[in-house]
C-alpha cells in the first residue's frame, strides 16, 4: 500500500513529524484493520526517521511502523 501525506498511520506521522501510538487497531480509522485482525495484531507504533542531511527537501526521510 502507498500512503500520501496525512493518509493512514504512516502518512499521519510524516505530516505531523512526531511518533504516534495506536493502542487499538480495531477502533478508529486504521486502513488495514481487517488485515491486522486476521494477523492477530492489536496495536501499532510509528516513528519518523530524521536525518542530519536533507532527504529531498526535508529532514524527515522515512517512517518506521511497528505492530
C-alpha positions in Angstrom: 0.0 0.0 0.0 1.0 3.6 -0.6 0.1 6.4 1.7 0.0 10.1 0.9 0.8 12.8 3.4 -1.7 12.7 6.3 -3.1 9.4 5.0 -3.1 6.4 7.2 -0.7 5.9 10.1 2.5 6.4 8.1 1.2 9.5 6.3 -0.1 11.0 9.6 3.3 10.5 11.2 5.0 12.0 8.1 2.6 15.0 8.2 2.9 15.7 11.9 6.6 14.7 12.2 6.0 13.0 15.6 5.7 9.5 16.9 2.1 8.1 17.2 0.9 5.1 19.2 -2.3 3.4 18.2 -3.2 1.2 21.2 -6.2 -0.4 19.4 -6.1 -1.0 15.7 -9.7 -2.2 15.6 -11.2 1.1 16.6 -10.9 4.4 14.9 -9.7 4.9 11.3 -7.0 2.3 10.6 -7.0 1.5 6.9 -5.6 -2.1 7.3 -7.8 -3.1 10.3 -9.1 -6.3 8.6 -5.6 -7.4 7.8 -4.4 -6.6 11.3 -7.3 -8.5 12.8 -6.5 -11.5 10.6 -2.8 -11.5 11.6 -3.7 -11.1 15.3 -2.2 -7.6 15.6 -3.8 -5.3 18.1 -1.6 -2.1 18.4 1.0 -0.1 16.4 3.6 2.5 17.0 5.0 4.7 14.2 8.1 6.9 14.4 9.6 9.5 12.0 13.2 9.0 10.9 15.1 12.2 10.8 18.5 12.6 9.2 21.2 15.2 9.7 21.3 15.7 5.9 18.3 16.6 3.9 16.3 13.9 2.1 14.9 15.7 -0.9 13.7 18.9 0.6 13.1 17.7 4.2 15.0 16.4 7.1 12.3 13.7 7.7 13.4 10.8 5.5 11.1 7.8 6.4 8.6 6.5 8.8 9.0 3.2 10.7 5.8 1.4 11.7 5.9 -1.4 14.3 3.0 -3.7 15.0 
